[in-house]
Amino acid sequence: MKYLLVLIMSIVSLTACSQSENDKKSENMNAHPYYNILTPKEEEVILYKGTEAPFTGDLYTLHDAGTYICKRCNSPLYHSADKFDAHCGWPSFDDEIKGAVLRHLDADGRRTEILCSNCGAHLGHVFLGEGFTEKNTRHCVNSISMNFIPEGATLPQKLEVALFASGCFWGTEYHLQKVKGVVSTDVGYTGGKTDYPTYKQVCSGLTGHAETVRVLFDPTQVSYEELVKLFFETHDQSQIDRQGPDVGTQYRSAIFYADEVQKATAEKLIAQLKEKGYKVATEVTKASVFWPAEKYHQDYYRNNGSSPYCHIYQKKF
């Protein structure tokens, strides 16, 4: 049913094929409206995985005490105590703040890319075994990917991210985006092996990705636990690789956790559901790179004035 709706939407949207390559790239990356506004040069590195010229970044020679944060989402990434001079032309660190950085095989198949775990911003690459410090690790980071906050200064507000998959991402997003404290949502693909997947590729079942909703929320207004409860109360978590009429591994029920706290929360609520007699097929998996879906999938029900056909609220907690 959903595939037929998307096919119709695709036919209506054929005129979009004439857009420029730059427009397509921006659409695919789907720059988040509540992240910091980036200059074109910052976008080239942070969103499109470019590299700034060596010895040109403002933070390369900085040795002040403080915290290095993601330029896109303000998440703390590195402490100044872990910074050292590798004479490579880019800021180097031999350790990251716990849980702040994701590692992902680079497109060249050789290097390991590092990304902000909160928003997926490209930071640079990590190298092991070079012997610069006792930790034998070098995070080679683009200055342009970070801001520096001096010791004693107040860090900017850090919003948090949650990733949920529960069948068609249109319906999952519909319920989550109504919650007070949810700053915004977008839909996309994660949990698989294919980089920059398209909807058609994900529908083939060969990518391993699940249709997923990324939720940007203010933890002072809504807790992660409240969001997980709503996730369970708006789909049938007992179904395996399907949700209602939508069948396939891309429609599986899954929680992609950002850290051990989120993992523990998800596992605690699953245990509660089982104690109540519910069957739970939901996967709890470490979050990996989130690939935003095509523009016509975003805010689908809000834009089309309809409501989900397989995501009905049912109180379970």
N, C-alpha and C positions, 0 to 999 in steps of 0.2 A: 504494500500500500504506500509506504513512505517512498520507495524507489520510484513509483509511478508519479507521485507528487513532485519529486525532485526532477524527474525527466521533463515534466511540464514546465517547471520553473526554469530549467536549462534552456528549453526552446524559446520561452519568452525572453530570456536574457541573451540571445545570440548576438545582439548588437554590441555586447560587452567585449566580443572578440576583437574589436577594432581598437581597444585601448592600447596605450603604449606599453612597452616592456617595463618601464619604471612603475607604471600604475599597477601592473600585474604583480610586480615584486612587492609593492606596498600592500596590496590586497592580501597576498599570500601570507605575509608576515603579520598583518592585522595589528598594527601598532596599537597598544592598549590606551584608551582615552584617559585613564587615571594614572598612568605612569608619567614621569617627568617629560616635558617636551624636549626633544633632542634636535640639535642642529643637523643639517644634511651630512656633515662630516662625522658627527657622532653616530648617526644612523648607519652610515656605511660600515662602521666597525661593530657597533653594538647589535644591530639587527641583521646586517648582511654579512657579518663575519670577516670584515676587512682587517687590515693591519696598519696602524699608524707608522710613519717613518721612524726608525731608531734615533735616539738621542734628541727627539723633538718634544716629547711629552713634558708637561709642567710638573709631574710628580716623580720623574725619573731621579732627580738629584735631591728630592726632599727627604730630610732626616728628622723632622720634628716628631714629637710624641703625639699619638692620636690614633684614629681609626679610619681606615679606608672603606668607603661604602659604595654600593652600586649606583652609578649615575642615573640609571633608569628607574629604580624603585626604592632607593635609600636603604636597602638592606646592608648591614655591616658585613664586610667580607674578610678584611685582614687587620691585624694589630700591627702597629708600627714596630713593635719589638721583634716581629718575625721578618722584617724587611732587611735585605742586604744588597750590596752592590756586586752584581755578576759581570759588570762591564759589557753588557750585551746591548744596551741602548733602551731597555724597557725596565720598569719597576720589577723587582724580583722578591719573592717571599718564599720561605721554606716551610710555611704552614699556613693554613686558613682557619678562620673561626669555625668551630665545629658545626657541620651541617650547612655551611654557607655556600659551598661550591660543588657543582656537579661535574663529573668527568664523563666524556663522551668521545668515542673514536672519531677522529677528524675525517673530513671528506676525502683527504688524500690517502686514507687507510693506514697511515704510519704514525702520525702524531696523536696525542690525546688532547682534545679541546677541553677548556674549562669554561663553565657557564655559571651565572648566578642561579642558585637553586630556587630562589623566590620568583624570578620573572623570566629566566632563560636568556638573559643578556649575555652576549659573547664577551668573555674577558681576555682570553689568550690561549696559552697552552701550558701544560705541565710536563716537566722533564725529570727523570729519575737517574740516579747513578752518576751524577757529574762531579760529586765530591766537593761542592762549594761550602757546605756546612755539614754538621754532624747528622742532620736529618736527611741529607743526601737527596733533597727535593728542591726543585726550582719552579715556582709558579711565575711564568713570564707573562706579565699583564700589561695590556695597553693602558697608558695613563688616561686616555680619553674615555675609558670605560668606568672610571672611578671619580669620586669626589673625596676630599680629605677633610675630616672633622678634628680639629685640635683637641688635645686632652683637656677635659674640664668643660668643653662646650656641649650643649644639648644636641643629641642626635635627632635628625628629622623623624617624623612619625613613620613607623614601619607597618605597612599593611601586610596581612598574611594571605596565603594562597591555599586553596583546597581544590583537589581534583577528584571528580566523581564520574563514574560511568554506570548508567542504569538503563540500557536500551537506547532508543532514539534520543539523541542529545537535545532535540527540540523540546521534548517534554521535561527532561531533567532540568534544563535551563529555566523553563517556564515557572517552576515552583521555587527554585533557589533565588531567582532574581527579585522575588517579591519580599524577601526577608529584610527587615530593618537591620542595618549594619553591613549588609552586602553592598559594597561600593559599585561593583559591576561584574558582569559575567561575559565569557565568550566560549564558543564551542570549538572543538578540534579533535585531534587524534593523538593518542599516546599508548604506551605499553607494548609497542611492536618493534619491528626491526628496520622499517623503511623510512629513510629521510625524506622530508618534504612530500609526504603522501598526498594524493588527491582523493576526493570522495570515491571516484570510480575504482581506484586501486584498493581502498579500504573495503569497499563492497565485495571485492573479489575474494576476501577472506585470506589472502596470501601475505598481507603485511603484518599481521599479528596485532594491529592497533585496535583499540576500542574507541567508540564514539564517546567523547569525554567533555565534561563541562569544567572550565577553570573558573573558580570563584575567588574574586579579590574582596576581602572583607576586613572590617575594622574590629579587632579582637576586644576592644573596649565596649563595643555595642552588641556583639553576638559572638558566642563561643564556638569553637570548632565542634564541640560535642553537640551543640544544638543543630548545626548544619548536618552532621552525620545522622542524627535522629530523623531529620526531615528527609534526607536521602533515602533512608530505609522506609519511611512512611509514605513515600510517593512512587514506589515500584514493588514488584514481586521479587524479592531477593532469593526465592527458592528456585527460580528458573535458571537453567544452565544454557548459556549461549543463545539466549533469546529474551524477548520481552513482548508479550502479546503476539501480534501477527508478524513482528520483525524477528527474523531468525538468522543466526550467524554469530561467529565469535566476536564480531565487532559490536554486538549488542549485549555482551556479557555484563554482569554486575561486578563492579570493581571499585575499590578505593585505592588511590595512589597517594601514599603518605609522603610528606615532606621531611619528617623527622620521627624520632622514636616516641615523642609525645603524641603525635597524631596517630602513629601505629598503635600505641597502647590504648588510646581512646576508641579507635575502631574495633579493636579486639575485645575491649570491655563491653561495648554495646552489642557486638555479635553474641557474646556469651549470655548477655541478658535476654536477647531474642530466643536463643536456644532453650534457656530456662523456662521461657513462656510457651514453649512448644513449637516455635517457628523453625522451619528448615531454612538454612542459610547456605547459598552457593557463592556468596560474594567473595571475590579475591581481595586480599590485602597485600598490595605490592608497592615496593619502593618507587617513588616517582622518578621518571626519566624525562627526556625532552618532550615538551608539549608542542605539537604542530598545529597552529590555528587552521580551522576549516575555511572553505571558500566564503566569500562575503554574503552570498544569498542564504547561507545557513544561519548567520548570526541574528539573534533576536527574532527567530522565525515566527513564533506565535504572536509576539507583540506587534510585528510588522504586518501580519496577515489577519489579525482580528479573530483568531480562532483559538481553540484550546486542545490540550493533548488527548489523544485517543487511547493511550495505554499507560498513562501516568495519573492515577486517581488517588487522592489522599485517603489514607486509612491510619488512624491512630494506633500505634503499637507500643508506645512507651508510657 
